[in-house]
Amino acid sequence: MCLICSVLHYLYGVGSLLANAEMVYDAYLSSAGIKIGEVETFANLLARNPTGSTAFWKIWFFGLIPWHRLTVTPASLLHSQALEKASP
């Protein structure tokens, strides 16, 4: 696979993860009234992790990161206290 194709595939995959995380958040909220994960802005994400790279987001948003846009990350869903772990 060519390098450009690999990069585009990676970017699409990460974008899908974010879109799916927002969809899961909305589904739980609308169907059960449960808020899972954390809705936050890109500015808050960077403030929590100031050493994190913004290179991906600059590419994803064509150089203009929407710092006040709200999002839900897959990690915030995974670590949400609103979810119970199922035992095997």
PyMOL commands that set and color helices and strands:
alter all, ss='L'
color gray80, all
select helices_A, chain A and resi 3-32+42-48+55-60+74-78
alter helices_A, ss='H'
color red, helices_A
select strands_A, chain A and resi 39-41+70-72
alter strands_A, ss='S'
color yellow, strands_A
deselect
rebuild
show_as cartoon
